Amino acid sequence: MEIDKKLSEKNIQEVLRNNFFKLMPTFYEMQSSFLSGVYKRYGDLEGGHIVLCFARNLHLAVLRKRENNINLDISLDKFWDNHKNVDQSHQKIISIAQKTGLPKETARRKIIYLVKNKHIKKGEKNKLYWEPVSELKETYINIIRDQIKSLSKFIFEQAKFLGIPIQFSKIEKELLNNYSYYWHHYLNVQLQYMKFWQMRLKDLEMLLIGLQTTIQTINFLSSKMPNDFDNFSLNEVPIEIDIKNANISATSVAEITGIPRATCIRKLEKYVRMKVLQKDKVNKRYYLSKSLENQILLSNEGIQNTTNIFGQFSSVLLRSIAK
């Protein structure tokens, strides 16, 4: 009973919130890697957001097939065979708009672009579905393996705070062996996370760019603050620690995210106007403003939403491993 209580969704969400400063570096690195990968594959996070809706639908179709064949192997190794032998349900544009938070006309325009560039396929009776390109099989598998490593690290760090002794390799193996099951859930929380920020920022590139400055700050403060500093609060940073040193250049943001440098500069400057960031007048690098009231990604609402969404997934995975 004690282990069930520890691994409950509510308790994990509480652990995430109470240890935000120490756990979120791993989380933000995971999100940066995930969103950068989506951007680099599709050249557009809004379009990538739509593709993820179809990808989740594909994994659900694999799981439905397993209901009729309990012995169906749903591992990553078998995904390429599985995805070719399922019938994906039809998704309407209005449904995609609702799932992503995009205006219907924007969703329609993005889908036309995705079909034209073969990221989404159109079948009989204009049925839209996602099917990874066979020529990109090796690339796809390598991307997913990297994402699983990143996700496993985040889950492993949570397990330590929960007092659950689980090896990193066991988490990774569970994700690989039951890939379609967990990836359906994982894409579901990613879609929720992206929709939340789409609704607030109206621009997912702003989210990805903002993550880079946040990661820079958290990593810097992690090396400077005492070990017992559990909760992230810019207002509690000692005056002798100059947060200006936790800066990042537009060039670095562009290299990490794949977003063109000119676009990065324009959106970093927008953050400056919003007083989320400040810009060093000498070296032209950007860093977080110390005023919490101006922060977006580190707002109470943002943290609450993040911990609620990902706490759900962590509970599902950790309960399965701890059986």
DRENTIZA-909104 format. One record per residue: x, y, z of N, C-alpha, C in turn. Coordinates in steps of 0.2 Angstrom, whole numbers. Example, Ala and Ser with C-alpha at 12.3 -4.5 7.8 and 13.67 -1.06 7.14 Angstrom:
R   n_xx   n_yy   n_zz  ca_xx  ca_yy  ca_zz   c_xx   c_yy   c_zz
R     66    -28     39     62    -22     39     66    -16     39
R     64    -11     35     68     -5     36     64      0     39
***
This chain:
R   n_xx   n_yy   n_zz  ca_xx  ca_yy  ca_zz   c_xx   c_yy   c_zz
R      4     -6      0      0      0      0      4      6      0
R     10      6      3     14     12      4     17     14     -3
R     19      8     -7     22     10    -14     16     13    -18
R     10     10    -17      4     13    -21      3     20    -20
R      4     22    -13      3     29    -11      9     34    -14
R     15     31    -14     21     35    -17     20     36    -24
R     17     31    -28     17     32    -35     10     34    -38
R      6     37    -33      0     39    -35      1     46    -39
R     -4     47    -44     -3     53    -48     -2     59    -44
R     -6     60    -39     -7     66    -34      0     67    -31
R      3     61    -28      9     62    -24     15     64    -29
R     15     61    -35     21     62    -40     20     70    -42
R     14     72    -43     13     79    -45     16     84    -39
R     15     82    -33     17     85    -27     25     85    -26
R     28     79    -28     35     79    -28     38     83    -33
R     35     83    -39     37     88    -44     37     95    -42
R     32     97    -39     31    104    -37     36    106    -32
R     37    101    -27     41    103    -21     48    103    -22
R     50     99    -28     57     98    -30     58    101    -37
R     55    106    -38     55    109    -45     62    111    -47
R     65    115    -43     72    117    -44     77    112    -46
R     76    106    -42     81    101    -44     79     96    -49
R     73     95    -50     70     91    -56     69     94    -62
R     68    100    -62     66    104    -69     72    104    -74
R     78    105    -71     84    105    -76     83     99    -81
R     82     93    -78     81     87    -82     75     87    -87
R     70     90    -84     63     91    -88     64     96    -94
R     67    101    -92     68    106    -98     73    104   -103
R     78    100   -101     82     97   -106     79     92   -111
R     74     88   -107     70     84   -111     66     87   -116
R     62     93   -114     58     96   -118     61    100   -123
R     67    103   -122     71    106   -127     73    101   -133
R     75     95   -131     77     90   -136     71     88   -140
R     65     87   -136     59     84   -140     57     90   -145
R     56     96   -142     53    101   -147     58    103   -152
R     64    103   -151     69    105   -156     69     99   -161
R     68     93   -159     68     88   -164     62     88   -169
R     56     90   -166     50     91   -169     51     97   -174
R     54    102   -172     55    108   -177     60    106   -182
R     65    103   -181     70    101   -186     67     96   -191
R     63     92   -189     60     87   -194     54     90   -198
R     51     95   -195     45     98   -199     46    105   -201
R     51    108   -198     52    115   -200     47    120   -197
R     43    118   -192     38    122   -190     34    118   -184
R     34    121   -178     32    118   -172     24    117   -173
R     21    122   -176     13    121   -176     12    115   -181
R     15    115   -186     14    109   -191     16    102   -187
R     22    103   -183     24     97   -180     19     95   -174
R     16    100   -171     11     98   -166      5     94   -169
R      3     96   -176     -2     92   -179      0     85   -181
R      6     84   -183      9     78   -184      9     73   -178
R     10     76   -172     10     72   -166      3     70   -165
R     -2     74   -167     -9     71   -166    -10     65   -170
R     -8     65   -176     -8     59   -180     -4     53   -178
R      2     55   -175      6     49   -172      3     46   -166
R      0     50   -162     -3     47   -156     -9     43   -159
R    -13     45   -164    -18     41   -166    -16     34   -169
R    -10     34   -172     -7     28   -175     -5     23   -169
R     -2     26   -164      0     21   -158     -7     19   -155
R    -12     22   -155    -18     20   -152    -21     14   -156
R    -20     15   -163    -23     10   -167    -19      3   -166
R    -12      4   -165     -8     -2   -163    -11     -5   -157
R    -12     -1   -152    -15     -4   -145    -22     -7   -146
R    -26     -4   -151    -32     -8   -152    -31    -15   -155
R    -26    -15   -159    -25    -22   -162    -22    -27   -157
R    -19    -24   -152    -16    -28   -147    -22    -31   -143
R    -27    -27   -142    -33    -30   -138    -36    -36   -141
R    -35    -37   -148    -37    -43   -151    -32    -49   -151
R    -26    -47   -150    -20    -51   -150    -15    -49   -144
R    -17    -52   -138    -13    -50   -132     -5    -52   -133
R     -3    -56   -138      4    -57   -139      7    -53   -143
R      3    -48   -146      6    -43   -151     12    -40   -148
R     18    -40   -151     24    -36   -149     23    -29   -151
R     23    -25   -145     22    -17   -147     29    -14   -145
R     34    -17   -146     41    -14   -144     43     -9   -150
R     48     -5   -149     51     -1   -154     53     -5   -160
R     56    -10   -158     59    -15   -164     54    -17   -169
R     48    -18   -166     42    -21   -170     38    -15   -173
R     39     -9   -171     35     -3   -173     34     -3   -180
R     39     -4   -184     39     -3   -191     34     -8   -195
R     34    -14   -192     29    -19   -194     22    -17   -192
R     22    -15   -186     15    -14   -183     11     -8   -187
R     15     -3   -188     12      3   -191      9      2   -198
R     12     -3   -201      9     -4   -208      3     -9   -208
R      1    -11   -202     -4    -16   -202    -10    -14   -198
R    -11     -8   -197    -16     -5   -193    -21      0   -197
R    -27      0   -195    -31      5   -199    -32     11   -194
R    -30     17   -196    -30     23   -192    -37     26   -193
R    -40     28   -188    -46     32   -189    -46     39   -192
R    -51     41   -195    -51     47   -199    -51     53   -193
R    -47     58   -195    -47     64   -190    -49     70   -194
R    -54     74   -192    -56     80   -195    -52     86   -193
R    -52     91   -198    -48     97   -196    -51    100   -190
R    -57    100   -189    -60    104   -183    -57    100   -177
R    -57     93   -177    -54     90   -171    -47     91   -170
R    -43     92   -175    -36     93   -175    -35    100   -172
R    -39    105   -174    -39    112   -171    -40    112   -164
R    -45    108   -162    -47    108   -155    -41    105   -150
R    -38     99   -153    -33     96   -149    -27    100   -149
R    -25    104   -154    -19    108   -154    -20    116   -151
R    -26    118   -151    -27    125   -149    -26    130   -155
R    -25    127   -161    -24    131   -167    -31    133   -170
R    -32    139   -173    -38    141   -176    -39    136   -182
R    -45    135   -183    -47    130   -188    -44    131   -195
R    -44    138   -197    -41    139   -204    -33    138   -204
R    -30    140   -198    -23    138   -197    -21    131   -198
R    -25    127   -194    -25    120   -195    -25    117   -202
R    -31    120   -205    -32    118   -212    -26    119   -217
R    -23    125   -216    -18    127   -220    -11    123   -218
R    -10    122   -212     -4    118   -210     -5    111   -213
R    -11    108   -213    -12    101   -215    -11    101   -222
R    -13    106   -226    -11    106   -233     -4    106   -235
R      0    110   -231      7    110   -231     10    103   -229
R      8    100   -224     11     94   -222      9     88   -227
R      4     88   -230      2     83   -235      7     84   -241
R      7     91   -243     12     92   -249     19     90   -248
R     21     91   -242     28     89   -240     29     82   -238
R     23     78   -238     23     71   -237     24     69   -230
R     23     74   -225     23     72   -218     17     69   -216
R     11     70   -219      5     67   -218      2     64   -225
R     -1     59   -225     -3     56   -231    -11     57   -231
R    -13     57   -238    -20     57   -239    -22     51   -243
R    -27     47   -240    -29     41   -243    -36     42   -247
R    -39     36   -247    -46     36   -250    -51     40   -246
R    -55     44   -250    -60     48   -247    -57     54   -243
R    -51     56   -245    -48     61   -242    -46     60   -234
R    -45     53   -233    -43     51   -226    -36     53   -225
R    -35     57   -219    -28     59   -217    -25     54   -212
R    -19     53   -213    -16     48   -208     -8     49   -208
R     -5     47   -203      2     48   -203      6     41   -204
R     11     41   -208     15     35   -209     22     37   -210
R     26     35   -206     33     37   -206     36     34   -213
R     40     38   -216     43     36   -223     48     31   -222
R     47     26   -226     52     20   -225     59     22   -226
R     61     26   -230     68     28   -231     71     31   -225
R     66     34   -221     69     37   -215     68     33   -208
R     67     26   -210     67     22   -204     72     22   -199
R     78     22   -201     84     22   -197     85     28   -193
R     83     34   -197     83     40   -193     78     41   -188
R     72     38   -190     66     38   -185     68     35   -179
R     71     28   -180     72     24   -174     78     27   -169
R     83     31   -172     88     34   -169     85     40   -165
R     80     43   -168     77     49   -164     73     47   -158
R     70     42   -159     65     39   -154     70     36   -148
R     75     33   -150     80     30   -145     83     36   -141
R     85     41   -144     87     47   -140     82     50   -136
R     76     50   -138     70     53   -134     69     49   -128
R     69     42   -129     68     37   -124     73     38   -118
R     80     39   -120     85     40   -115     84     47   -111
R     82     52   -115     80     58   -111     74     57   -107
R     69     54   -109     63     53   -104     65     48    -99
R     69     43   -100     71     39    -94     75     42    -89
R     79     47    -91     83     51    -86     78     55    -82
R     73     58    -85     68     62    -81     65     58    -76
R     62     52    -78     59     47    -74     63     45    -68
R     70     43    -70     75     41    -65     76     46    -59
R     76     52    -61     77     57    -56     71     58    -52
R     65     57    -54     59     57    -50     59     51    -45
R     61     46    -48     61     40    -44     65     41    -37
R     71     44    -38     76     45    -33     72     49    -27
R     69     55    -29     65     59    -25     59     55    -21
R     56     50    -25     51     47    -22     53     41    -18
R     60     40    -17     63     35    -13     61     28    -16
R     61     27    -23     60     21    -26     66     19    -30
R     69     14    -28     76     12    -31     75      8    -38
R     75     12    -43     74      9    -50     80     11    -54
R     83      6    -57     88      7    -61     86     11    -68
R     91     15    -70     90     19    -77     88     14    -82
R     92      8    -82     92      4    -88     85      0    -88
R     82     -1    -82     76     -4    -81     70      0    -84
R     71      7    -83     66     12    -86     66     12    -93
R     72     12    -96     74     12   -103     71      6   -106
R     72      0   -103     70     -6   -106     63     -7   -107
R     59     -4   -101     52     -4   -101     49      0   -107
R     52      6   -108     49     10   -113     51      7   -120
R     56      4   -121     58      1   -127     54     -5   -129
R     52     -9   -124     49    -15   -125     41    -14   -125
R     38     -9   -123     31     -7   -123     30     -1   -126
R     34      1   -132     35      7   -135     28     10   -137
R     24      7   -140     18     10   -143     13     12   -137
R     13      8   -132      9      9   -126     11     16   -122
R     17     16   -121     20     22   -117     20     28   -122
R     22     27   -128     22     33   -133     15     36   -134
R     10     32   -134      3     35   -135      2     39   -129
R      4     37   -123      3     41   -117      7     47   -117
R     14     46   -119     19     52   -119     17     57   -124
R     15     55   -130     12     60   -135      6     64   -132
R      2     60   -129     -4     63   -126     -2     69   -121
R      3     68   -117      5     73   -112      9     79   -116
R     12     77   -121     16     82   -125     11     87   -128
R      6     84   -131      0     87   -134     -3     92   -130
R     -4     90   -123     -7     94   -118     -3    100   -117
R      4     98   -116      9    103   -114      9    109   -120
R     10    106   -126     10    111   -131      4    115   -132
R     -2    112   -131     -8    116   -132     -9    121   -127
R     -7    120   -121     -7    125   -115     -3    131   -117
R      3    130   -120      8    136   -121      6    139   -128
R      3    135   -132      0    138   -139     -6    143   -137
R    -10    141   -132    -15    145   -130    -13    152   -127
R     -7    151   -123     -5    157   -119      0    161   -123
R      5    158   -127     10    162   -131      8    163   -138
R      3    159   -141      1    160   -148      7    159   -152
R     12    155   -150     18    155   -154     22    149   -151
R     23    143   -153     27    138   -150     34    139   -151
R     36    143   -156     43    145   -156     45    149   -150
R     41    153   -148     42    157   -142     44    152   -136
R     40    147   -135     41    142   -130     48    139   -130
R     49    137   -136     56    133   -137     62    138   -136
R     61    144   -138     66    149   -137     67    151   -130
R     61    152   -126     61    153   -119     64    148   -115
R     63    141   -117     66    136   -114     74    136   -113
R     77    139   -118     84    139   -119     87    144   -113
R     83    150   -113     86    155   -107     84    152   -100
R     79    148   -100     77    145    -93     82    140    -91
R     84    136    -96     89    131    -95     95    134    -93
R     97    139    -96    104    142    -95    104    145    -87
R     98    148    -85     98    150    -79     98    145    -73
R     94    140    -74     93    134    -69    100    131    -69
R    103    129    -74    110    126    -74    115    130    -70
R    115    137    -72    119    141    -68    118    142    -61
R    112    142    -59    110    143    -52    111    136    -48
R    110    131    -52    112    124    -49    119    123    -46
R    123    127    -50    130    126    -48    132    131    -43
R    128    136    -42    130    141    -37    126    141    -31
R    120    138    -31    116    139    -25    117    133    -20
R    116    133    -14    117    128     -9    113    122    -10
R    115    116     -8    112    110    -10    105    109     -7
R    103    113     -1     97    113      2     92    118     -1
R     94    121     -7     89    126    -10     85    122    -15
R     79    120    -12     74    116    -16     70    119    -21
R     67    125    -19     62    128    -23     65    133    -27
R     63    133    -34     66    139    -38     62    145    -37
R     66    150    -35     63    157    -34     69    162    -36
R     68    166    -41     73    171    -43     74    176    -38
R     68    177    -34     68    182    -29     73    180    -23
R     74    174    -22     79    171    -17     86    171    -19
R     88    172    -25     95    172    -27     99    177    -23
R    104    175    -19    108    180    -16    111    185    -20
R    112    191    -17    114    197    -21    121    196    -24
R    125    192    -21    132    191    -23    132    186    -30
R    127    183    -31    126    179    -37    123    183    -43
R    127    185    -48    125    189    -53    121    185    -58
R    115    185    -59    111    181    -64    112    183    -71
R    116    189    -72    118    191    -79    122    186    -82
R    126    183    -77    131    178    -80    127    171    -83
R    121    171    -81    117    165    -84    114    167    -91
R    118    169    -95    116    172   -102    117    167   -108
R    114    169   -113    114    165   -119    114    169   -125
R    117    168   -130    117    172   -136    112    169   -141
R    110    174   -146    105    172   -151    107    166   -155
R    114    166   -157    117    161   -161    117    154   -157
R    118    154   -151    117    148   -147    110    145   -147
R    105    150   -146     98    147   -147     97    145   -153
R     99    148   -159     98    145   -166    101    138   -167
R    107    138   -164    111    131   -165    107    125   -162
R    105    127   -156    101    122   -152     95    120   -155
R     91    125   -156     84    124   -158     83    122   -166
R     87    125   -170     87    124   -177     83    130   -180
R     80    134   -176     76    140   -178     81    145   -181
R     80    148   -187     85    153   -190     87    159   -185
R     93    161   -185     96    166   -180     91    172   -180
R     90    175   -186     86    181   -187     79    180   -183
R     76    174   -184     70    173   -180     71    173   -173
R     76    170   -171     78    170   -163     79    177   -161
R     83    181   -164     84    188   -162     77    191   -161
R     73    191   -166     66    194   -166     62    192   -160
R     62    186   -158     58    183   -153     61    184   -146
R     68    184   -146     71    186   -140     70    193   -138
R     70    197   -143     68    204   -142     61    205   -140
R     57    201   -142     50    202   -140     49    200   -132
R     53    195   -130     54    193   -123     56    199   -119
R     61    203   -122     64    209   -119     59    214   -118
R     55    215   -123     49    220   -122     44    218   -117
R     43    211   -117     38    209   -112     41    209   -105
R     48    210   -104     51    211    -98     52    204    -95
R     52    199    -99     54    192    -97     61    191    -97
R     64    194   -102     72    194   -102     75    201   -102
R     81    201   -101     85    207   -101     91    206   -106
R     93    211   -109     99    210   -114    105    214   -112
R    110    211   -111    117    214   -109    119    219   -115
R    119    225   -114    121    230   -119    128    229   -122
R    132    226   -118    139    225   -120    140    219   -125
R    138    213   -122    139    207   -126    133    205   -130
R    127    209   -129    121    207   -133    118    200   -132
R    120    198   -126    117    191   -124    111    192   -119
R    107    187   -119    100    188   -115    100    183   -109
R     97    186   -104     96    182    -97     89    184    -94
R     87    180    -90     81    180    -87     80    187    -82
R     75    190    -83     74    195    -78     72    192    -71
R     74    196    -66     73    193    -59     66    194    -56
R     62    198    -60     56    199    -58     51    193    -59
R     49    190    -54     45    184    -55     38    186    -59
R     36    192    -57     29    193    -60     29    194    -68
R     35    195    -70     36    195    -78     37    188    -81
R     39    183    -77     41    177    -80     34    173    -82
R     35    169    -88     30    166    -90     31    158    -89
R     36    155    -92     38    148    -91     38    146    -83
R     40    151    -79     41    150    -72     35    152    -68
R     30    154    -71     24    156    -67     21    151    -63
R     17    152    -58     14    147    -54      9    143    -59
R      6    146    -63      1    143    -68      5    138    -72
R     11    140    -75     15    136    -79     18    130    -76
R     20    131    -70     23    126    -66     18    121    -64
R     12    123    -62      6    119    -60      4    115    -65
R      3    118    -71      1    114    -77      6    109    -79
R     12    111    -79     18    106    -81     18    100    -76
R     18    101    -70     18     96    -65     12     91    -65
R      6     94    -66      0     90    -67      0     86    -73
R      2     88    -79      2     84    -85      7     79    -85
R     13     80    -83     19     75    -83     18     71    -77
R     15     73    -72     14     68    -66     10     63    -68
R      5     64    -72      1     58    -74      5     53    -78
R      9     55    -83     13     50    -86     18     46    -82
R     21     50    -77     26     47    -73     23     42    -69
R     17     43    -66     13     38    -62     11     32    -66
R      9     33    -72      8     27    -76     14     22    -77
R     20     26    -79     26     22    -80     29     19    -74
R     29     23    -69     32     20    -63     28     14    -59
R     22     15    -60     18     10    -57     18      3    -61
R     19      4    -67     20     -2    -72     27     -6    -70
R     32     -1    -69     39     -4    -68     40     -7    -61
R     36     -4    -56     37     -6    -49     32    -12    -47
R     29    -15    -52     24    -21    -51     29    -27    -48
***
